[in-house]
Amino acid sequence: MDDWKLPWEGGCRCGAVRIRVTAPPLLASACHCTGCRKMTGSAFSLALSVPAEGFEMIQGETVTGGLRGPVAHHHHCDNCKSWIFTRVDGLDFFVNLRATMLDDDRWFAPFVEFFTGEKLPWAATGAAHSYATQPGMEEYQALIADYQARGARP
């Protein structure tokens, strides 16, 4: 299906940082891990894994926050502190965009959920696939193909 209605734009709460997405997302997810819950102040974080070549910042600058380890780099607006996206070392082909940063996010639905072993007992996403932690790297190709075939569209 090639009905993504791209490009999409979005930005942080205060509008200082703006982004554009020009390539269809690889996957839509919810993460229930304790770290994501603390960073969002919610039951889970929501992400669109977007091909790196289809993601650009069109206004402003970000600062890293949250975990500042050698693997995950969480990018935030320095003014309003919105968590906008994450880049992961060694997985440079995609960016995990917080889905709620899109100007139109009402179409978004998580297709896969991670770290359900840490989730709050009442938290439910309706995701088609669930993992107690994270799936093995070998499982992602099938998840991506399934999402491309039947995931939510704007």
N, C-alpha and C positions, 0 to 999 in steps of 0.2 A: 504494500500500500504506500502510495506516495502522496498522501494528503495532509501533510504537516502544516501547511499554511505559514511557511517561513518567509521572511525572517521574523524573529521575536525580539522584543526588547524588554528590559527590566532594569531594576536598580534597587539601591538600598532605601531605607525608610525616609531619610532626609533628602534624597535625590542627588547627593554629591557624587556618587559613583553610579555609572550607567553601563550596562552590558548589552551585547547583541549576540543572538544565536542564529547561525545561518545553515546549520546542518542538523538533520534529524537526530534526536537523542538515541543513544544506544540502549538505555535502560532507565526505568523510573523505580525509585526505591524508597523504603522507610527503614531507618536504623533505630533499633531500640536500645543500643548500648548505653551504658551509664554516662559515658563521655558526651555523646550526642544529646542525651536528655539534659545534662547540665548546661551544655552550650546553648540549647534552644529554650530552656525553661519549660519544656513540654514533655509529652510522653514518648516522642520520637522526633528524629529529623527527617526531612523529605528532600530527596535529591533527584536530579536528572543528570545522568552521566552523558555528557555531550562530547563529541569528537573535538579534540583540541583545536583542529584547524577550522572548526565551525563555531568557535567561541572567541569573542573579543571584548575588551573593555573599551568603551567609546568615550568615557568621561571619567575623570577623577583618578585617584590612586587608592590602593588598599594597603593595609598593614596586616602582618600575621598576628594571630591571636590563638586562643585555645591552647592546644598542644603545640609546642614549638620544637618537637623532636625531629629526628633526622628523616622521618618518613612522610608524615602528613603535614601539609602547610595550609592552615585555615586562613582565608583572606576575609578581612572585615573592613568596613568603612571606618576610617579613623574618627569621623565626626559623630555618627549615630551608633556605631559599634555593631551594625547589622552584620551577621555572618552571611557572606555572599556566595563564596565558592571555596572548594578545596582542591588542591593539586597533591598527587601522591608520587613520591620519588620512585622511579623505575616503571611507572605506569603513565608516561608522558603523553600517551595517545588520547587521553580523555581528561575532562575537568568535571568535578561533581558540583554542579550548580544547585544551590538551594532553590527548590522549585517555587517557593513563595516569593522569590525575588522577581519573577516575571510579572510584567504589567498585567497580563491576563493569565492567572494561574488556576482559574476555576475548573478547567478541563482536567487538571492533573489528578491521577489516581496511582498510588503505588502498585507496581506489578510484582515486585519481590520485596520481602522484608527480611532484614538481617538481625541477628542477636536477639531472637525471641526468647532465648534462655534467660535474658536479663530484663525482659519487658515487664511493665507494670501489669498486674493481673487483669485489669479491666480494659487495657489498650487493645483495640482491634483495628486493622487497616483494610481488610478485605482483599489483601494482596493474593495473587494467584499462586505464588510460590513463597514458602517460608523456610528459614534456616535458623537453627538454634545458635549458630555463630555466623560464619561466612562460608559460602560454598567454596570448593576447591577451584583453582584457576581453570581447570579443564571443564568445569560446568558452565562457565560464563558464556561461551559461544552458543550453547543451546538456549540459555536464558535470553540472550540478545536476539537470537533468531525468533524465538517465541514472542518477545515483545514487539519486534518489527512487524510480525504478522497480526497480532491482536491487541496490542497495547492501546491505551486511551490516546485520542487525538484532540487537538483544539477545535 
